[in-house]
C-alpha cells in the first residue's frame, strides 16, 4: 500500500459514497424501502413525465441490461411503472408511481439536509464546491489531446 494522496476520482467517489450511505441510512430510518445505488441513479436521471430505458442507460453511463434490471426491481417494489410512450407507439417509458414520487420527494429533502450538514462541517466552501461541480466540464479529452497538452507544457517550461 502506498501513502500517495488520493486522486481526484477517488475523492469524488468517496464524497458520493458519503451521500449515498447517509441517504440510505436516513431512508431506512424513516421506514422507506431501501434502494441500491443503481436504483437511486434511475430516480436521479428520470424525467418527470417518464424516460425510456435506453435513455436512462445513456444518462447513467451503464448498459441497457443493467438499467433494465434496476428498473424492473423498482417496478417490483411498486416505486416505478412502465407504460406506453405517448409520443411513440413503438416505445415504452418508465415513470414513478405515486408511491415512488413520494419516496423520491423524501429523498430529495434528505439530500438537502445532507448538504446543510456538509456545509456545517466544511464551511462556506460547500456552496463553492456545488457551484464548481455544476459548471460544464465539456467532453472528456481523448488520450491524444492529453499528450498534446503535456508536450506543450514541457516546451513552455523549458
C-alpha positions in Angstrom: 0.0 0.0 0.0 1.2 3.5 -0.8 0.9 6.7 1.2 0.2 8.7 -2.0 -2.6 11.2 -1.8 -5.9 10.1 -3.3 -6.5 11.2 -6.9 -9.5 13.4 -7.8 -11.7 10.5 -9.0 -11.1 8.7 -5.6 -12.0 11.8 -3.7 -15.2 12.3 -5.8 -16.1 8.7 -5.3 -15.6 8.9 -1.5 -17.8 12.1 -1.4 -20.5 10.3 -3.4 -20.3 7.3 -1.1 -20.8 9.7 1.9 -24.0 11.0 0.4 -25.2 7.5 -0.7 -24.5 5.9 2.7 -26.2 8.8 4.6 -29.2 8.8 2.3 -29.6 5.0 2.5 -29.4 5.1 6.3 -31.8 8.1 6.5 -34.4 6.5 4.2 -34.2 3.2 6.1 -34.6 5.0 9.5 -37.7 6.8 8.0 -39.2 3.4 7.2 -38.7 3.7 3.4 -37.9 0.7 1.2 -34.1 0.6 0.8 -32.9 1.0 -2.8 -29.5 0.3 -4.3 -27.2 2.9 -5.8 -28.2 1.8 -9.3 -31.9 2.1 -8.4 -31.3 5.6 -6.9 -29.5 6.5 -10.2 -32.7 5.7 -12.1 -34.6 8.1 -9.9 -31.9 10.8 -10.3 -31.9 10.6 -14.1 -35.7 10.1 -14.7 -37.6 12.9 -16.5 -40.8 14.0 -14.6 -43.0 12.6 -17.4 -41.0 9.4 -17.8 -38.0 8.2 -19.8 -37.1 5.2 -21.9 -34.7 2.6 -20.6 -32.3 3.3 -23.4 -32.2 7.0 -22.5 -31.8 6.2 -18.8 -28.9 3.8 -19.6 -27.2 6.5 -21.7 -27.6 9.1 -18.9 -26.3 6.7 -16.2 -23.4 5.5 -18.4 -24.3 1.8 -18.0 -25.7 -0.9 -20.2 -29.4 -1.2 -21.1 -29.4 -4.6 -19.3 -28.1 -3.0 -16.1 -30.7 -0.3 -16.3 -33.4 -2.8 -17.2 -32.6 -4.8 -14.0 -32.7 -1.7 -11.8 -36.0 -0.5 -13.3 -37.7 -3.8 -13.0 -36.7 -4.2 -9.4 -38.2 -0.7 -8.8 -41.3 -1.9 -10.5 -41.4 -4.9 -8.2 -41.1 -2.6 -5.2 -44.1 -0.5 -6.6 -42.0 2.6 -7.0 -42.0 2.7 -10.8 -44.1 1.6 -13.7 -43.5 1.0 -17.4 -46.1 2.3 -19.8 -46.6 3.1 -23.5 -44.8 6.3 -24.6 -47.5 8.8 -25.6 -45.1 10.3 -28.2 -44.2 7.0 -29.9 -46.5 4.0 -30.5 -43.4 1.7 -30.6 -41.7 2.8 -27.4 -42.3 2.4 -23.7 -41.3 4.7 -20.9 -40.6 4.3 -17.2 -42.1 6.7 -14.7 -42.6 6.9 -11.0 -45.8 5.6 -9.3 -47.4 7.9 -6.7 -45.5 5.9 -4.0 -42.3 6.3 -5.9 -42.8 10.1 -6.3 -43.5 10.3 -2.5 -40.3 8.4 -1.7 -38.3 10.4 -4.2 -39.5 13.7 -2.7 -38.5 12.4 0.8 -35.0 11.5 -0.6 -34.7 15.0 -2.1 -35.4 16.6 1.2 -32.8 14.3 2.9 -30.2 15.3 0.3 -30.9 19.0 1.0 -30.4 18.3 4.7 -27.2 16.4 4.0 -25.8 19.4 2.0 -26.6 21.5 5.1 -24.6 19.1 7.3 -21.7 19.2 4.8 -21.8 23.0 4.9 -21.6 22.9 8.7 -18.6 20.6 8.5 -16.6 22.2 5.8 -17.9 25.7 5.9 -18.9 28.1 3.2 -16.7 26.2 0.7 -19.6 23.7 0.3 -21.5 26.3 -1.8 -18.5 26.9 -3.9 -18.0 23.2 -4.3 -21.5 22.8 -5.6 -21.0 25.8 -8.0 -17.8 24.3 -9.3 -19.2 20.8 -9.8 -22.3 22.3 -11.6 -20.1 24.0 -14.2 -19.9 22.4 -17.7 -16.9 20.2 -17.9 -17.1 19.6 -21.7 -16.4 16.3 -23.3 -13.7 14.1 -21.8 -10.4 14.7 -23.5 -9.0 12.0 -25.8 -5.6 10.5 -25.0 -4.2 12.4 -28.0 -5.4 15.7 -26.6 -3.8 14.9 -23.2 -0.5 14.0 -24.8 -0.5 17.2 -26.9 -1.2 19.3 -23.7 1.7 17.6 -21.9 4.1 18.2 -24.9 3.0 21.9 -24.9 3.6 22.4 -21.2 7.0 20.7 -21.4 8.0 23.1 -24.1 6.6 26.1 -22.2 8.6 25.3 -19.1 11.9 24.7 -21.0 
